[in-house]
Amino acid sequence: MKFLEFWCLLVFITSIIRSEKGVAGAGDFRYLTGYVGLNQTGAHYQFTEYMPDLSVVQMDNSIQSACGVGIWLLYDEVNYDPITNETECTVRPIGECGNWSPQCQNMVSSLRYAGSPYGLNDNYYNLYEGTYFRGREFRGNTNAADLGDLDMAVSSLIVTGQSGWTFYTDVNLTGSNVCVYADEHHTNGDIDHDFARVQGMEKLGLPDNSIRSVARGCLSEYVLGHPGGERRSHDASN
């Protein structure tokens, strides 16, 4: 049976004032405010945490525009699952609000953010059970000798920040491996956002469902992305 996916990714960057390490400052506050009307009109709701079912806040299949900070992943089904089509929607405004692409409007039933809960550009990784960042998740900012329930069940991942991360095909940081740095670099004034989105393991040259442990740092001969890449100013193109 052919498996079809729908996903939306929004990356919002606004002015950030960093405070004590590990604590979100006023500008470092990750949020997504969704509006039922175009151009940020009508009823709205501010999301700050994972929301597996938007019907709980009466926003299921109703959002058409948004403002926000951070990487937010949007899904057509509850619990971060896909719908049965091949539409892929990527919207990346920086420092502004915007209307969602037509194929994303009135479609979203669950959402969550990617990256550190403490700072927009903190070093962090998110591993996902499904391609295109669907399903269950394992996340962190330190070495992981095993992935718990996601052992041999990772099909996509996101890394944020400037640190490299090395992903291994065996537990305890052994086996075949690949290093991933951010390969997308954005800036807004003095605010930087670095991240890499790996929608499927073929991008890493690894078999699907093969990742079993993670180490901070670039410890592999095989590298995706590179540190200190040139950052781009605002680019809202898909």
Biotite code that builds the C-alpha atoms (Angstrom):
import biotite.structure as struc

atoms = struc.array([
    struc.Atom([0.000, 0.000, 0.000], chain_id="A", res_id=1, res_name="MET", atom_name="CA", element="C"),
    struc.Atom([1.425, 3.340, -0.969], chain_id="A", res_id=2, res_name="LYS", atom_name="CA", element="C"),
    struc.Atom([1.909, 5.568, 2.066], chain_id="A", res_id=3, res_name="PHE", atom_name="CA", element="C"),
    struc.Atom([1.261, 9.226, 1.424], chain_id="A", res_id=4, res_name="LEU", atom_name="CA", element="C"),
    struc.Atom([2.171, 12.093, 3.686], chain_id="A", res_id=5, res_name="GLU", atom_name="CA", element="C"),
    struc.Atom([1.166, 15.643, 4.412], chain_id="A", res_id=6, res_name="PHE", atom_name="CA", element="C"),
    struc.Atom([3.247, 17.888, 6.595], chain_id="A", res_id=7, res_name="TRP", atom_name="CA", element="C"),
    struc.Atom([3.766, 21.547, 7.199], chain_id="A", res_id=8, res_name="CYS", atom_name="CA", element="C"),
    struc.Atom([6.804, 23.227, 8.665], chain_id="A", res_id=9, res_name="LEU", atom_name="CA", element="C"),
    struc.Atom([6.873, 26.808, 9.860], chain_id="A", res_id=10, res_name="LEU", atom_name="CA", element="C"),
    struc.Atom([10.015, 28.558, 10.985], chain_id="A", res_id=11, res_name="VAL", atom_name="CA", element="C"),
    struc.Atom([9.457, 31.891, 12.687], chain_id="A", res_id=12, res_name="PHE", atom_name="CA", element="C"),
    struc.Atom([12.303, 34.025, 13.986], chain_id="A", res_id=13, res_name="ILE", atom_name="CA", element="C"),
    struc.Atom([11.752, 37.299, 15.825], chain_id="A", res_id=14, res_name="THR", atom_name="CA", element="C"),
    struc.Atom([13.985, 39.351, 18.092], chain_id="A", res_id=15, res_name="SER", atom_name="CA", element="C"),
    struc.Atom([15.374, 37.262, 20.935], chain_id="A", res_id=16, res_name="ILE", atom_name="CA", element="C"),
    struc.Atom([16.867, 38.397, 24.225], chain_id="A", res_id=17, res_name="ILE", atom_name="CA", element="C"),
    struc.Atom([18.793, 35.555, 25.816], chain_id="A", res_id=18, res_name="ARG", atom_name="CA", element="C"),
    struc.Atom([18.646, 35.298, 29.597], chain_id="A", res_id=19, res_name="SER", atom_name="CA", element="C"),
    struc.Atom([20.091, 32.733, 32.000], chain_id="A", res_id=20, res_name="GLU", atom_name="CA", element="C"),
    struc.Atom([21.234, 29.605, 30.157], chain_id="A", res_id=21, res_name="LYS", atom_name="CA", element="C"),
    struc.Atom([18.483, 27.014, 30.014], chain_id="A", res_id=22, res_name="GLY", atom_name="CA", element="C"),
    struc.Atom([15.741, 29.542, 30.772], chain_id="A", res_id=23, res_name="VAL", atom_name="CA", element="C"),
    struc.Atom([13.683, 31.175, 28.052], chain_id="A", res_id=24, res_name="ALA", atom_name="CA", element="C"),
    struc.Atom([13.870, 34.965, 28.002], chain_id="A", res_id=25, res_name="GLY", atom_name="CA", element="C"),
    struc.Atom([11.064, 37.221, 26.822], chain_id="A", res_id=26, res_name="ALA", atom_name="CA", element="C"),
    struc.Atom([12.142, 37.182, 23.188], chain_id="A", res_id=27, res_name="GLY", atom_name="CA", element="C"),
    struc.Atom([13.186, 33.550, 23.339], chain_id="A", res_id=28, res_name="ASP", atom_name="CA", element="C"),
    struc.Atom([9.620, 32.514, 24.069], chain_id="A", res_id=29, res_name="PHE", atom_name="CA", element="C"),
    struc.Atom([8.554, 29.882, 21.559], chain_id="A", res_id=30, res_name="ARG", atom_name="CA", element="C"),
    struc.Atom([4.943, 30.192, 20.477], chain_id="A", res_id=31, res_name="TYR", atom_name="CA", element="C"),
    struc.Atom([2.579, 29.895, 17.562], chain_id="A", res_id=32, res_name="LEU", atom_name="CA", element="C"),
    struc.Atom([-0.573, 32.004, 17.396], chain_id="A", res_id=33, res_name="THR", atom_name="CA", element="C"),
    struc.Atom([-2.998, 30.537, 14.895], chain_id="A", res_id=34, res_name="GLY", atom_name="CA", element="C"),
    struc.Atom([-5.890, 32.519, 13.411], chain_id="A", res_id=35, res_name="TYR", atom_name="CA", element="C"),
    struc.Atom([-9.038, 31.187, 11.777], chain_id="A", res_id=36, res_name="VAL", atom_name="CA", element="C"),
    struc.Atom([-9.019, 34.029, 9.232], chain_id="A", res_id=37, res_name="GLY", atom_name="CA", element="C"),
    struc.Atom([-6.508, 35.187, 6.671], chain_id="A", res_id=38, res_name="LEU", atom_name="CA", element="C"),
    struc.Atom([-4.148, 38.033, 7.536], chain_id="A", res_id=39, res_name="ASN", atom_name="CA", element="C"),
    struc.Atom([-4.260, 37.234, 11.250], chain_id="A", res_id=40, res_name="GLN", atom_name="CA", element="C"),
    struc.Atom([-7.966, 37.900, 11.715], chain_id="A", res_id=41, res_name="THR", atom_name="CA", element="C"),
    struc.Atom([-10.762, 36.172, 13.571], chain_id="A", res_id=42, res_name="GLY", atom_name="CA", element="C"),
    struc.Atom([-10.629, 33.823, 16.528], chain_id="A", res_id=43, res_name="ALA", atom_name="CA", element="C"),
    struc.Atom([-7.124, 32.804, 17.531], chain_id="A", res_id=44, res_name="HIS", atom_name="CA", element="C"),
    struc.Atom([-5.191, 30.670, 19.993], chain_id="A", res_id=45, res_name="TYR", atom_name="CA", element="C"),
    struc.Atom([-1.592, 30.835, 21.197], chain_id="A", res_id=46, res_name="GLN", atom_name="CA", element="C"),
    struc.Atom([0.216, 27.498, 21.338], chain_id="A", res_id=47, res_name="PHE", atom_name="CA", element="C"),
    struc.Atom([3.306, 27.159, 23.511], chain_id="A", res_id=48, res_name="THR", atom_name="CA", element="C"),
    struc.Atom([3.483, 23.384, 23.951], chain_id="A", res_id=49, res_name="GLU", atom_name="CA", element="C"),
    struc.Atom([2.792, 20.246, 21.958], chain_id="A", res_id=50, res_name="TYR", atom_name="CA", element="C"),
    struc.Atom([-0.867, 19.951, 20.997], chain_id="A", res_id=51, res_name="MET", atom_name="CA", element="C"),
    struc.Atom([-1.838, 16.419, 19.858], chain_id="A", res_id=52, res_name="PRO", atom_name="CA", element="C"),
    struc.Atom([-5.486, 17.329, 19.214], chain_id="A", res_id=53, res_name="ASP", atom_name="CA", element="C"),
    struc.Atom([-6.537, 20.846, 18.226], chain_id="A", res_id=54, res_name="LEU", atom_name="CA", element="C"),
    struc.Atom([-10.206, 20.069, 18.814], chain_id="A", res_id=55, res_name="SER", atom_name="CA", element="C"),
    struc.Atom([-9.452, 20.425, 22.533], chain_id="A", res_id=56, res_name="VAL", atom_name="CA", element="C"),
    struc.Atom([-9.062, 24.178, 21.958], chain_id="A", res_id=57, res_name="VAL", atom_name="CA", element="C"),
    struc.Atom([-11.696, 24.391, 19.194], chain_id="A", res_id=58, res_name="GLN", atom_name="CA", element="C"),
    struc.Atom([-9.088, 25.011, 16.469], chain_id="A", res_id=59, res_name="MET", atom_name="CA", element="C"),
    struc.Atom([-9.242, 21.738, 14.532], chain_id="A", res_id=60, res_name="ASP", atom_name="CA", element="C"),
    struc.Atom([-9.148, 22.229, 10.743], chain_id="A", res_id=61, res_name="ASN", atom_name="CA", element="C"),
    struc.Atom([-9.667, 25.970, 11.127], chain_id="A", res_id=62, res_name="SER", atom_name="CA", element="C"),
    struc.Atom([-6.305, 27.810, 11.109], chain_id="A", res_id=63, res_name="ILE", atom_name="CA", element="C"),
    struc.Atom([-5.462, 29.863, 8.006], chain_id="A", res_id=64, res_name="GLN", atom_name="CA", element="C"),
    struc.Atom([-2.739, 32.265, 9.184], chain_id="A", res_id=65, res_name="SER", atom_name="CA", element="C"),
    struc.Atom([-0.300, 32.596, 12.058], chain_id="A", res_id=66, res_name="ALA", atom_name="CA", element="C"),
    struc.Atom([2.450, 34.466, 13.867], chain_id="A", res_id=67, res_name="CYS", atom_name="CA", element="C"),
    struc.Atom([5.126, 32.801, 15.925], chain_id="A", res_id=68, res_name="GLY", atom_name="CA", element="C"),
    struc.Atom([8.657, 31.943, 16.980], chain_id="A", res_id=69, res_name="VAL", atom_name="CA", element="C"),
    struc.Atom([10.400, 28.635, 16.395], chain_id="A", res_id=70, res_name="GLY", atom_name="CA", element="C"),
    struc.Atom([10.069, 25.550, 14.223], chain_id="A", res_id=71, res_name="ILE", atom_name="CA", element="C"),
    struc.Atom([6.496, 24.247, 14.318], chain_id="A", res_id=72, res_name="TRP", atom_name="CA", element="C"),
    struc.Atom([5.436, 21.016, 12.656], chain_id="A", res_id=73, res_name="LEU", atom_name="CA", element="C"),
    struc.Atom([1.808, 20.799, 11.563], chain_id="A", res_id=74, res_name="LEU", atom_name="CA", element="C"),
    struc.Atom([-0.177, 17.646, 10.852], chain_id="A", res_id=75, res_name="TYR", atom_name="CA", element="C"),
    struc.Atom([-3.505, 16.872, 9.239], chain_id="A", res_id=76, res_name="ASP", atom_name="CA", element="C"),
    struc.Atom([-4.344, 14.138, 11.762], chain_id="A", res_id=77, res_name="GLU", atom_name="CA", element="C"),
    struc.Atom([-4.334, 14.050, 15.554], chain_id="A", res_id=78, res_name="VAL", atom_name="CA", element="C"),
    struc.Atom([-1.286, 12.702, 17.387], chain_id="A", res_id=79, res_name="ASN", atom_name="CA", element="C"),
    struc.Atom([1.124, 13.973, 14.720], chain_id="A", res_id=80, res_name="TYR", atom_name="CA", element="C"),
    struc.Atom([0.110, 11.510, 11.995], chain_id="A", res_id=81, res_name="ASP", atom_name="CA", element="C"),
    struc.Atom([-0.138, 12.148, 8.241], chain_id="A", res_id=82, res_name="PRO", atom_name="CA", element="C"),
    struc.Atom([-3.077, 12.265, 5.890], chain_id="A", res_id=83, res_name="ILE", atom_name="CA", element="C"),
    struc.Atom([-3.294, 10.210, 2.726], chain_id="A", res_id=84, res_name="THR", atom_name="CA", element="C"),
    struc.Atom([-1.877, 12.560, 0.122], chain_id="A", res_id=85, res_name="ASN", atom_name="CA", element="C"),
    struc.Atom([1.576, 13.592, -1.074], chain_id="A", res_id=86, res_name="GLU", atom_name="CA", element="C"),
    struc.Atom([1.337, 17.291, -0.316], chain_id="A", res_id=87, res_name="THR", atom_name="CA", element="C"),
    struc.Atom([4.394, 18.735, 1.396], chain_id="A", res_id=88, res_name="GLU", atom_name="CA", element="C"),
    struc.Atom([4.048, 22.273, 2.719], chain_id="A", res_id=89, res_name="CYS", atom_name="CA", element="C"),
    struc.Atom([7.025, 24.290, 3.946], chain_id="A", res_id=90, res_name="THR", atom_name="CA", element="C"),
    struc.Atom([6.482, 27.896, 5.058], chain_id="A", res_id=91, res_name="VAL", atom_name="CA", element="C"),
    struc.Atom([9.431, 29.855, 6.446], chain_id="A", res_id=92, res_name="ARG", atom_name="CA", element="C"),
    struc.Atom([8.680, 33.486, 7.275], chain_id="A", res_id=93, res_name="PRO", atom_name="CA", element="C"),
    struc.Atom([11.257, 35.166, 9.481], chain_id="A", res_id=94, res_name="ILE", atom_name="CA", element="C"),
    struc.Atom([10.208, 37.982, 11.765], chain_id="A", res_id=95, res_name="GLY", atom_name="CA", element="C"),
    struc.Atom([6.701, 38.334, 10.380], chain_id="A", res_id=96, res_name="GLU", atom_name="CA", element="C"),
    struc.Atom([3.219, 36.892, 10.370], chain_id="A", res_id=97, res_name="CYS", atom_name="CA", element="C"),
    struc.Atom([1.749, 35.246, 7.309], chain_id="A", res_id=98, res_name="GLY", atom_name="CA", element="C"),
    struc.Atom([-1.018, 33.309, 5.644], chain_id="A", res_id=99, res_name="ASN", atom_name="CA", element="C"),
    struc.Atom([-0.475, 29.583, 5.333], chain_id="A", res_id=100, res_name="TRP", atom_name="CA", element="C"),
    struc.Atom([-0.243, 28.051, 1.875], chain_id="A", res_id=101, res_name="SER", atom_name="CA", element="C"),
    struc.Atom([-3.690, 27.101, 0.526], chain_id="A", res_id=102, res_name="PRO", atom_name="CA", element="C"),
    struc.Atom([-3.019, 23.381, 0.958], chain_id="A", res_id=103, res_name="GLN", atom_name="CA", element="C"),
    struc.Atom([-2.270, 23.995, 4.658], chain_id="A", res_id=104, res_name="CYS", atom_name="CA", element="C"),
    struc.Atom([-5.288, 26.141, 5.443], chain_id="A", res_id=105, res_name="GLN", atom_name="CA", element="C"),
    struc.Atom([-8.167, 24.604, 7.395], chain_id="A", res_id=106, res_name="ASN", atom_name="CA", element="C"),
    struc.Atom([-6.278, 21.300, 7.537], chain_id="A", res_id=107, res_name="MET", atom_name="CA", element="C"),
    struc.Atom([-4.252, 21.109, 10.743], chain_id="A", res_id=108, res_name="VAL", atom_name="CA", element="C"),
    struc.Atom([-5.395, 18.794, 13.548], chain_id="A", res_id=109, res_name="SER", atom_name="CA", element="C"),
    struc.Atom([-2.207, 18.568, 15.661], chain_id="A", res_id=110, res_name="SER", atom_name="CA", element="C"),
    struc.Atom([1.054, 20.462, 16.012], chain_id="A", res_id=111, res_name="LEU", atom_name="CA", element="C"),
    struc.Atom([4.332, 20.499, 17.917], chain_id="A", res_id=112, res_name="ARG", atom_name="CA", element="C"),
    struc.Atom([7.636, 22.326, 17.833], chain_id="A", res_id=113, res_name="TYR", atom_name="CA", element="C"),
    struc.Atom([11.104, 21.022, 17.032], chain_id="A", res_id=114, res_name="ALA", atom_name="CA", element="C"),
    struc.Atom([14.242, 22.076, 18.847], chain_id="A", res_id=115, res_name="GLY", atom_name="CA", element="C"),
    struc.Atom([15.167, 22.890, 22.406], chain_id="A", res_id=116, res_name="SER", atom_name="CA", element="C"),
    struc.Atom([12.466, 23.968, 24.857], chain_id="A", res_id=117, res_name="PRO", atom_name="CA", element="C"),
    struc.Atom([14.993, 26.413, 26.348], chain_id="A", res_id=118, res_name="TYR", atom_name="CA", element="C"),
    struc.Atom([16.311, 28.469, 23.446], chain_id="A", res_id=119, res_name="GLY", atom_name="CA", element="C"),
    struc.Atom([15.638, 28.933, 19.753], chain_id="A", res_id=120, res_name="LEU", atom_name="CA", element="C"),
    struc.Atom([19.153, 28.088, 18.589], chain_id="A", res_id=121, res_name="ASN", atom_name="CA", element="C"),
    struc.Atom([20.276, 25.805, 21.412], chain_id="A", res_id=122, res_name="ASP", atom_name="CA", element="C"),
    struc.Atom([21.961, 22.580, 20.307], chain_id="A", res_id=123, res_name="ASN", atom_name="CA", element="C"),
    struc.Atom([19.293, 19.890, 20.157], chain_id="A", res_id=124, res_name="TYR", atom_name="CA", element="C"),
    struc.Atom([18.039, 16.912, 18.177], chain_id="A", res_id=125, res_name="TYR", atom_name="CA", element="C"),
    struc.Atom([14.587, 15.445, 17.525], chain_id="A", res_id=126, res_name="ASN", atom_name="CA", element="C"),
    struc.Atom([14.184, 11.915, 16.159], chain_id="A", res_id=127, res_name="LEU", atom_name="CA", element="C"),
    struc.Atom([10.858, 10.815, 14.665], chain_id="A", res_id=128, res_name="TYR", atom_name="CA", element="C"),
    struc.Atom([9.229, 7.472, 14.087], chain_id="A", res_id=129, res_name="GLU", atom_name="CA", element="C"),
    struc.Atom([7.808, 8.374, 10.683], chain_id="A", res_id=130, res_name="GLY", atom_name="CA", element="C"),
    struc.Atom([9.165, 10.130, 7.628], chain_id="A", res_id=131, res_name="THR", atom_name="CA", element="C"),
    struc.Atom([8.462, 13.864, 7.473], chain_id="A", res_id=132, res_name="TYR", atom_name="CA", element="C"),
    struc.Atom([8.653, 14.118, 11.279], chain_id="A", res_id=133, res_name="PHE", atom_name="CA", element="C"),
    struc.Atom([5.548, 12.049, 12.018], chain_id="A", res_id=134, res_name="ARG", atom_name="CA", element="C"),
    struc.Atom([4.598, 9.852, 14.923], chain_id="A", res_id=135, res_name="GLY", atom_name="CA", element="C"),
    struc.Atom([6.496, 9.133, 18.126], chain_id="A", res_id=136, res_name="ARG", atom_name="CA", element="C"),
    struc.Atom([9.579, 11.132, 19.073], chain_id="A", res_id=137, res_name="GLU", atom_name="CA", element="C"),
    struc.Atom([12.887, 10.871, 20.946], chain_id="A", res_id=138, res_name="PHE", atom_name="CA", element="C"),
    struc.Atom([14.648, 14.159, 21.692], chain_id="A", res_id=139, res_name="ARG", atom_name="CA", element="C"),
    struc.Atom([17.514, 15.574, 23.711], chain_id="A", res_id=140, res_name="GLY", atom_name="CA", element="C"),
    struc.Atom([20.701, 17.632, 23.979], chain_id="A", res_id=141, res_name="ASN", atom_name="CA", element="C"),
    struc.Atom([23.160, 15.041, 25.312], chain_id="A", res_id=142, res_name="THR", atom_name="CA", element="C"),
    struc.Atom([24.553, 11.659, 24.308], chain_id="A", res_id=143, res_name="ASN", atom_name="CA", element="C"),
    struc.Atom([22.044, 8.819, 24.194], chain_id="A", res_id=144, res_name="ALA", atom_name="CA", element="C"),
    struc.Atom([23.453, 5.280, 24.388], chain_id="A", res_id=145, res_name="ALA", atom_name="CA", element="C"),
    struc.Atom([20.069, 3.939, 23.310], chain_id="A", res_id=146, res_name="ASP", atom_name="CA", element="C"),
    struc.Atom([16.780, 5.395, 22.086], chain_id="A", res_id=147, res_name="LEU", atom_name="CA", element="C"),
    struc.Atom([14.344, 3.583, 24.340], chain_id="A", res_id=148, res_name="GLY", atom_name="CA", element="C"),
    struc.Atom([11.052, 2.873, 22.588], chain_id="A", res_id=149, res_name="ASP", atom_name="CA", element="C"),
    struc.Atom([12.380, 4.395, 19.358], chain_id="A", res_id=150, res_name="LEU", atom_name="CA", element="C"),
    struc.Atom([15.202, 1.856, 19.043], chain_id="A", res_id=151, res_name="ASP", atom_name="CA", element="C"),
    struc.Atom([15.467, 0.867, 15.363], chain_id="A", res_id=152, res_name="MET", atom_name="CA", element="C"),
    struc.Atom([12.381, 2.973, 14.640], chain_id="A", res_id=153, res_name="ALA", atom_name="CA", element="C"),
    struc.Atom([13.751, 6.341, 13.438], chain_id="A", res_id=154, res_name="VAL", atom_name="CA", element="C"),
    struc.Atom([12.754, 7.507, 9.961], chain_id="A", res_id=155, res_name="SER", atom_name="CA", element="C"),
    struc.Atom([13.405, 11.277, 10.090], chain_id="A", res_id=156, res_name="SER", atom_name="CA", element="C"),
    struc.Atom([15.139, 13.858, 12.265], chain_id="A", res_id=157, res_name="LEU", atom_name="CA", element="C"),
    struc.Atom([15.782, 17.537, 12.921], chain_id="A", res_id=158, res_name="ILE", atom_name="CA", element="C"),
    struc.Atom([18.853, 19.107, 14.511], chain_id="A", res_id=159, res_name="VAL", atom_name="CA", element="C"),
    struc.Atom([19.107, 22.721, 15.662], chain_id="A", res_id=160, res_name="THR", atom_name="CA", element="C"),
    struc.Atom([22.019, 24.894, 16.737], chain_id="A", res_id=161, res_name="GLY", atom_name="CA", element="C"),
    struc.Atom([25.637, 24.805, 15.610], chain_id="A", res_id=162, res_name="GLN", atom_name="CA", element="C"),
    struc.Atom([26.805, 21.557, 17.174], chain_id="A", res_id=163, res_name="SER", atom_name="CA", element="C"),
    struc.Atom([27.227, 18.485, 15.059], chain_id="A", res_id=164, res_name="GLY", atom_name="CA", element="C"),
    struc.Atom([25.434, 15.290, 16.087], chain_id="A", res_id=165, res_name="TRP", atom_name="CA", element="C"),
    struc.Atom([26.610, 11.792, 15.250], chain_id="A", res_id=166, res_name="THR", atom_name="CA", element="C"),
    struc.Atom([23.997, 9.099, 14.719], chain_id="A", res_id=167, res_name="PHE", atom_name="CA", element="C"),
    struc.Atom([24.939, 5.416, 15.069], chain_id="A", res_id=168, res_name="TYR", atom_name="CA", element="C"),
    struc.Atom([23.383, 2.196, 13.817], chain_id="A", res_id=169, res_name="THR", atom_name="CA", element="C"),
    struc.Atom([24.105, 0.344, 17.066], chain_id="A", res_id=170, res_name="ASP", atom_name="CA", element="C"),
    struc.Atom([23.673, 1.047, 20.769], chain_id="A", res_id=171, res_name="VAL", atom_name="CA", element="C"),
    struc.Atom([26.413, 2.581, 22.927], chain_id="A", res_id=172, res_name="ASN", atom_name="CA", element="C"),
    struc.Atom([27.666, 4.825, 20.126], chain_id="A", res_id=173, res_name="LEU", atom_name="CA", element="C"),
    struc.Atom([28.896, 2.019, 17.891], chain_id="A", res_id=174, res_name="THR", atom_name="CA", element="C"),
    struc.Atom([28.221, 0.805, 14.378], chain_id="A", res_id=175, res_name="GLY", atom_name="CA", element="C"),
    struc.Atom([27.948, 2.704, 11.119], chain_id="A", res_id=176, res_name="SER", atom_name="CA", element="C"),
    struc.Atom([27.582, 6.416, 11.675], chain_id="A", res_id=177, res_name="ASN", atom_name="CA", element="C"),
    struc.Atom([26.983, 9.808, 10.114], chain_id="A", res_id=178, res_name="VAL", atom_name="CA", element="C"),
    struc.Atom([27.468, 13.338, 11.434], chain_id="A", res_id=179, res_name="CYS", atom_name="CA", element="C"),
    struc.Atom([24.772, 15.958, 10.886], chain_id="A", res_id=180, res_name="VAL", atom_name="CA", element="C"),
    struc.Atom([25.299, 19.715, 11.115], chain_id="A", res_id=181, res_name="TYR", atom_name="CA", element="C"),
    struc.Atom([22.708, 22.350, 10.390], chain_id="A", res_id=182, res_name="ALA", atom_name="CA", element="C"),
    struc.Atom([22.501, 22.931, 6.655], chain_id="A", res_id=183, res_name="ASP", atom_name="CA", element="C"),
    struc.Atom([19.968, 25.762, 6.777], chain_id="A", res_id=184, res_name="GLU", atom_name="CA", element="C"),
    struc.Atom([21.169, 29.022, 8.289], chain_id="A", res_id=185, res_name="HIS", atom_name="CA", element="C"),
    struc.Atom([18.931, 32.051, 8.787], chain_id="A", res_id=186, res_name="HIS", atom_name="CA", element="C"),
    struc.Atom([19.360, 35.405, 10.464], chain_id="A", res_id=187, res_name="THR", atom_name="CA", element="C"),
    struc.Atom([17.222, 38.356, 11.509], chain_id="A", res_id=188, res_name="ASN", atom_name="CA", element="C"),
    struc.Atom([19.330, 41.209, 12.807], chain_id="A", res_id=189, res_name="GLY", atom_name="CA", element="C"),
    struc.Atom([21.517, 39.716, 15.521], chain_id="A", res_id=190, res_name="ASP", atom_name="CA", element="C"),
    struc.Atom([19.340, 36.617, 15.827], chain_id="A", res_id=191, res_name="ILE", atom_name="CA", element="C"),
    struc.Atom([20.556, 33.370, 14.239], chain_id="A", res_id=192, res_name="ASP", atom_name="CA", element="C"),
    struc.Atom([18.734, 30.122, 13.572], chain_id="A", res_id=193, res_name="HIS", atom_name="CA", element="C"),
    struc.Atom([20.531, 27.029, 12.325], chain_id="A", res_id=194, res_name="ASP", atom_name="CA", element="C"),
    struc.Atom([18.859, 23.712, 11.627], chain_id="A", res_id=195, res_name="PHE", atom_name="CA", element="C"),
    struc.Atom([18.781, 20.649, 9.413], chain_id="A", res_id=196, res_name="ALA", atom_name="CA", element="C"),
    struc.Atom([15.675, 18.740, 8.358], chain_id="A", res_id=197, res_name="ARG", atom_name="CA", element="C"),
    struc.Atom([16.144, 15.126, 7.322], chain_id="A", res_id=198, res_name="VAL", atom_name="CA", element="C"),
    struc.Atom([12.784, 13.933, 5.992], chain_id="A", res_id=199, res_name="GLN", atom_name="CA", element="C"),
    struc.Atom([14.040, 10.403, 5.342], chain_id="A", res_id=200, res_name="GLY", atom_name="CA", element="C"),
    struc.Atom([17.110, 8.311, 6.088], chain_id="A", res_id=201, res_name="MET", atom_name="CA", element="C"),
    struc.Atom([18.133, 8.147, 2.433], chain_id="A", res_id=202, res_name="GLU", atom_name="CA", element="C"),
    struc.Atom([19.472, 11.700, 2.851], chain_id="A", res_id=203, res_name="LYS", atom_name="CA", element="C"),
    struc.Atom([21.973, 10.311, 5.368], chain_id="A", res_id=204, res_name="LEU", atom_name="CA", element="C"),
    struc.Atom([22.809, 7.186, 3.409], chain_id="A", res_id=205, res_name="GLY", atom_name="CA", element="C"),
    struc.Atom([21.515, 5.025, 6.266], chain_id="A", res_id=206, res_name="LEU", atom_name="CA", element="C"),
    struc.Atom([18.863, 2.303, 6.119], chain_id="A", res_id=207, res_name="PRO", atom_name="CA", element="C"),
    struc.Atom([15.457, 3.265, 7.440], chain_id="A", res_id=208, res_name="ASP", atom_name="CA", element="C"),
    struc.Atom([14.909, 2.379, 11.113], chain_id="A", res_id=209, res_name="ASN", atom_name="CA", element="C"),
    struc.Atom([18.632, 1.854, 11.700], chain_id="A", res_id=210, res_name="SER", atom_name="CA", element="C"),
    struc.Atom([19.579, 4.626, 14.155], chain_id="A", res_id=211, res_name="ILE", atom_name="CA", element="C"),
    struc.Atom([20.113, 3.303, 17.685], chain_id="A", res_id=212, res_name="ARG", atom_name="CA", element="C"),
    struc.Atom([22.259, 5.866, 19.551], chain_id="A", res_id=213, res_name="SER", atom_name="CA", element="C"),
    struc.Atom([23.379, 9.509, 19.372], chain_id="A", res_id=214, res_name="VAL", atom_name="CA", element="C"),
    struc.Atom([26.525, 11.430, 20.354], chain_id="A", res_id=215, res_name="ALA", atom_name="CA", element="C"),
    struc.Atom([27.043, 15.151, 20.539], chain_id="A", res_id=216, res_name="ARG", atom_name="CA", element="C"),
    struc.Atom([29.824, 16.354, 18.260], chain_id="A", res_id=217, res_name="GLY", atom_name="CA", element="C"),
    struc.Atom([30.932, 15.389, 14.778], chain_id="A", res_id=218, res_name="CYS", atom_name="CA", element="C"),
    struc.Atom([32.605, 12.001, 15.254], chain_id="A", res_id=219, res_name="LEU", atom_name="CA", element="C"),
    struc.Atom([32.145, 10.511, 11.801], chain_id="A", res_id=220, res_name="SER", atom_name="CA", element="C"),
    struc.Atom([33.930, 10.673, 8.461], chain_id="A", res_id=221, res_name="GLU", atom_name="CA", element="C"),
    struc.Atom([30.545, 11.075, 6.788], chain_id="A", res_id=222, res_name="TYR", atom_name="CA", element="C"),
    struc.Atom([29.167, 14.578, 7.286], chain_id="A", res_id=223, res_name="VAL", atom_name="CA", element="C"),
    struc.Atom([25.974, 16.358, 6.260], chain_id="A", res_id=224, res_name="LEU", atom_name="CA", element="C"),
    struc.Atom([26.141, 20.149, 6.467], chain_id="A", res_id=225, res_name="GLY", atom_name="CA", element="C"),
    struc.Atom([28.991, 22.039, 8.086], chain_id="A", res_id=226, res_name="HIS", atom_name="CA", element="C"),
    struc.Atom([29.531, 24.389, 11.042], chain_id="A", res_id=227, res_name="PRO", atom_name="CA", element="C"),
    struc.Atom([29.321, 28.128, 10.617], chain_id="A", res_id=228, res_name="GLY", atom_name="CA", element="C"),
    struc.Atom([27.482, 28.091, 7.308], chain_id="A", res_id=229, res_name="GLY", atom_name="CA", element="C"),
    struc.Atom([26.537, 31.364, 5.656], chain_id="A", res_id=230, res_name="GLU", atom_name="CA", element="C"),
    struc.Atom([23.247, 32.609, 7.035], chain_id="A", res_id=231, res_name="ARG", atom_name="CA", element="C"),
    struc.Atom([20.537, 34.021, 4.839], chain_id="A", res_id=232, res_name="ARG", atom_name="CA", element="C"),
    struc.Atom([18.347, 36.979, 5.661], chain_id="A", res_id=233, res_name="SER", atom_name="CA", element="C"),
    struc.Atom([14.574, 36.708, 5.431], chain_id="A", res_id=234, res_name="HIS", atom_name="CA", element="C"),
    struc.Atom([13.406, 34.284, 2.749], chain_id="A", res_id=235, res_name="ASP", atom_name="CA", element="C"),
    struc.Atom([9.800, 33.187, 2.953], chain_id="A", res_id=236, res_name="ALA", atom_name="CA", element="C"),
    struc.Atom([9.897, 31.025, -0.139], chain_id="A", res_id=237, res_name="SER", atom_name="CA", element="C"),
    struc.Atom([8.868, 27.378, 0.126], chain_id="A", res_id=238, res_name="ASN", atom_name="CA", element="C"),
])
